Amino acid sequence: MNGASREALAAARERLDALTDNTSVDAARLADELAAVTALLDREVSLRRVLTDPAQAGEAKAELAQRLLGTQVGGETVDLVSGMVRSRWSQSRDLVDALEELANTADLTAAQRAGTLDDVEDELFRFGRIVSSSPELRAALTDRKATVSAKRELMRSLLGGRTAAQTERLVTRLVTAPRGRSLEAGLESLSKLAAERRDRMVAVVTSAVPLSDVQKQRLGAALAKLYGRQMHLNLDVDPDVVGGIRVQVGDEVINGSLADRIADAERRLAS
């Protein structure tokens, strides 16, 4: 997004945060309703264009949204969507992208309240690794001929009772409504959004053997000091990383042995 859409999304995020700060608001229900509005506007291109038409008054667009949604979703969702259509969007599709992000954020808020946000982050990462290592599974999840109900049932068989409820909901929405993205890109986006809920960065750590708890704590602390933000470690094991470790934070890749990298980080911080 750029220009007006970035500003509109920032305002929508603030409104969502203010709304979900109230623990009486059912974040999971809000997520479902925002996802339903996302699906509606993704499908109804002409309606989406009307609601983002810069030539139309913001209040008129808000009233239209209220008439369309008032009997279909709760008051909190109507208020959020009404506020969003009052804003100016650079492209009509940006509104749909923003709604989808808010739906996912609401589910992550529900996970945060339940104390399972760390689990969701880890499960999204692990599911991505499973998909990347199984072409057959990826083919089944991305099969355009498969019905939505069939994909939901497949996700239920894969994740039902094995992950946090929010993980299953987030991944199921992605699989059943990819909206033109690859499965890998969608999972990466969800992982980043989950990390942002705690204002943390994500470090993908690949090591030849599993790290001990002490090693993980030392690495996490060193990276947090280097980057100035809390760091969530997504851990992977690859025997080809012989005797060492590979850490990727965003586009930056750090290679080297664990002991050497931590010792070097600590020396740099002390100097």
C-alpha positions in Angstrom: 0.0 0.0 0.0 1.1 3.6 -0.5 -0.1 7.1 0.1 -3.6 7.4 1.3 -4.1 3.7 1.8 -1.2 3.5 4.3 -2.8 6.3 6.3 -6.2 4.7 6.1 -4.8 1.4 7.3 -3.0 3.0 10.2 -6.2 4.6 11.3 -8.1 1.4 11.0 -5.5 -0.5 13.1 -5.8 2.2 15.8 -9.6 1.8 15.9 -9.3 -2.0 16.1 -6.8 -1.8 18.9 -9.0 0.7 20.8 -12.0 -1.6 20.3 -10.3 -4.9 21.3 -8.7 -3.2 24.4 -12.2 -3.7 25.8 -12.2 -7.3 27.0 -15.9 -7.5 26.7 -15.6 -7.4 22.9 -15.5 -11.0 21.5 -12.3 -10.8 19.3 -13.0 -14.2 17.7 -16.5 -13.2 16.6 -15.1 -9.9 15.3 -12.5 -11.8 13.3 -15.2 -13.9 11.7 -17.4 -11.0 10.8 -14.5 -9.0 9.4 -13.5 -12.0 7.3 -17.1 -12.3 6.0 -17.0 -8.6 4.9 -13.6 -9.2 3.3 -15.1 -12.1 1.3 -18.0 -10.0 0.3 -16.0 -7.1 -1.0 -13.4 -9.4 -2.7 -16.3 -10.9 -4.6 -18.4 -7.8 -5.3 -16.0 -5.6 -7.2 -18.6 -3.0 -8.1 -19.6 -2.5 -4.5 -16.0 -2.3 -3.5 -15.5 0.5 -6.0 -18.5 2.4 -4.8 -17.2 2.2 -1.2 -13.8 3.5 -2.1 -14.9 6.1 -4.8 -13.1 9.3 -3.9 -15.8 11.3 -5.6 -18.4 10.2 -3.1 -18.7 11.8 0.3 -17.3 9.7 3.2 -20.5 9.9 5.2 -22.6 8.7 2.2 -20.3 5.7 1.8 -20.5 5.0 5.6 -24.3 5.1 5.5 -24.3 2.6 2.6 -22.0 0.2 4.5 -24.3 0.5 7.5 -27.4 -0.3 5.4 -25.7 -3.3 3.8 -24.1 -4.8 7.0 -26.3 -3.6 9.8 -28.4 -6.8 10.0 -25.6 -9.1 9.0 -22.9 -8.4 11.5 -22.5 -6.9 15.0 -22.3 -3.2 15.8 -18.5 -3.2 16.4 -17.9 -4.6 12.9 -20.3 -2.1 11.3 -18.5 0.8 13.1 -15.1 -0.4 12.0 -16.1 -0.8 8.4 -18.0 2.5 8.3 -14.9 4.2 9.6 -12.7 2.5 6.9 -14.9 3.5 4.0 -14.9 7.1 5.2 -11.2 7.1 4.7 -9.5 7.6 1.3 -7.9 4.6 -0.4 -5.4 4.6 -3.2 -6.9 1.5 -4.8 -10.2 -0.2 -4.1 -8.4 -3.5 -3.4 -6.5 -1.9 -0.6 -9.7 -1.7 1.4 -10.1 -5.5 1.1 -6.5 -6.2 2.0 -6.9 -4.0 5.1 -10.1 -5.7 6.2 -8.4 -9.1 5.9 -5.5 -7.9 8.0 -7.9 -6.6 10.7 -9.7 -10.0 10.7 -6.4 -11.8 11.3 -5.3 -9.3 13.9 -8.6 -9.8 15.8 -7.9 -13.6 15.9 -4.4 -12.9 17.1 -5.8 -10.7 19.8 -8.0 -13.5 20.9 -4.9 -15.7 21.1 -3.1 -13.1 23.1 -6.0 -12.9 25.6 -6.0 -16.7 25.9 -2.2 -16.8 26.4 -1.6 -18.8 23.3 0.0 -16.2 21.0 3.5 -17.8 21.3 2.0 -21.2 20.4 0.3 -19.6 17.3 3.5 -18.1 16.1 5.4 -21.4 16.5 2.6 -23.4 14.9 2.3 -21.1 11.8 6.1 -21.5 11.3 6.0 -25.3 11.7 3.0 -25.6 9.4 4.9 -23.6 6.8 7.9 -26.0 7.1 5.6 -29.0 6.8 4.0 -27.6 3.6 7.3 -26.8 2.0 8.6 -30.3 2.6 5.5 -32.0 1.3 4.6 -31.3 -2.4 1.5 -33.6 -2.1 0.1 -31.7 0.8 0.8 -28.3 -0.8 -1.0 -29.6 -4.0 -4.0 -30.6 -2.0 -4.2 -27.3 -0.1 -3.9 -25.2 -3.2 -6.1 -27.3 -5.5 -8.4 -24.9 -7.3 -10.8 -27.7 -8.1 -11.4 -28.6 -4.5 -14.4 -27.1 -2.8 -14.2 -24.8 0.2 -15.9 -27.3 2.3 -13.5 -30.0 1.3 -10.5 -27.8 2.1 -12.1 -26.9 5.5 -12.5 -30.6 6.3 -8.9 -31.3 5.2 -7.7 -28.5 7.6 -9.8 -29.9 10.4 -8.2 -33.3 9.9 -4.7 -31.8 9.9 -4.9 -29.2 12.7 -8.1 -29.9 14.7 -7.2 -30.4 18.3 -3.5 -30.4 17.5 -3.0 -26.6 17.4 -4.3 -23.5 19.1 -7.8 -22.7 17.8 -6.6 -19.5 16.4 -3.9 -21.2 14.3 -6.5 -23.5 12.7 -8.8 -20.5 12.0 -6.1 -18.4 10.5 -4.7 -21.1 8.3 -8.1 -22.4 7.2 -9.0 -18.9 6.1 -5.8 -18.6 4.1 -6.3 -22.0 2.4 -9.9 -21.4 1.6 -9.5 -17.8 0.5 -5.9 -17.2 -0.7 -6.9 -14.1 -2.8 -4.2 -14.6 -5.3 -1.3 -15.2 -2.9 0.9 -18.3 -2.7 0.4 -20.4 0.4 3.9 -19.7 1.5 3.5 -15.9 1.1 0.3 -16.0 3.1 1.8 -18.0 6.0 4.8 -15.6 6.1 2.4 -12.7 6.3 0.5 -14.3 9.2 3.8 -15.0 11.0 4.9 -11.4 10.7 1.5 -10.1 11.9 1.6 -12.5 14.9 5.1 -11.2 15.8 3.9 -7.6 15.5 1.2 -8.2 18.1 4.0 -8.1 20.7 6.2 -5.6 18.8 8.7 -8.4 18.2 10.9 -9.2 15.2 11.1 -12.8 13.9 14.5 -14.6 13.6 14.5 -17.8 11.6 17.2 -19.9 13.2 18.5 -23.0 11.4 21.0 -25.2 13.3 22.6 -28.5 12.6 21.2 -29.9 15.9 18.4 -28.7 18.2 19.5 -25.8 20.5 19.5 -26.2 24.2 17.3 -23.9 26.3 20.4 -22.0 27.5 21.5 -21.5 23.9 18.1 -20.3 22.8 18.0 -17.8 25.7 21.4 -16.5 25.0 20.8 -16.2 21.3 17.4 -14.4 21.8 18.9 -12.0 24.3 21.9 -11.2 22.1 19.7 -10.6 19.0 17.2 -8.5 21.1 20.1 -6.2 22.1 21.5 -6.0 18.6 18.2 -5.1 17.0 16.7 -3.1 19.9 13.5 -5.1 19.9 12.1 -8.3 21.4 12.9 -11.3 19.2 10.8 -14.4 18.5 12.9 -17.4 17.4 11.5 -19.7 14.8 13.7 -22.8 15.2 14.5 -25.3 12.4 17.0 -28.1 12.2 19.0 -28.8 9.1 21.9 -31.4 9.3 23.6 -29.6 6.4 24.4 -26.7 8.7 27.4 -28.6 9.9 28.7 -27.4 13.3 27.0 -24.0 13.0 24.0 -21.9 12.7 22.2 -19.7 10.3 20.1 -16.8 11.5 17.8 -14.7 9.2 16.2 -11.5 10.5 14.2 -9.9 7.7 16.6 -9.7 4.7 19.7 -10.0 6.8 21.4 -13.4 7.2 24.0 -14.2 9.9 26.1 -17.2 9.4 28.6 -18.7 11.8 29.0 -21.0 14.8 26.6 -20.3 17.7 29.3 -19.7 20.3 31.3 -17.4 18.0 28.3 -15.3 16.9 27.0 -14.9 20.5 30.5 -14.1 21.8 31.0 -11.6 19.0 27.6 -10.0 19.7 28.4 -9.6 23.3 31.8 -8.1 22.5 30.2 -5.6 20.2 27.6 -4.6 22.8 30.3 -4.2 25.4 32.5 -2.0 23.3 
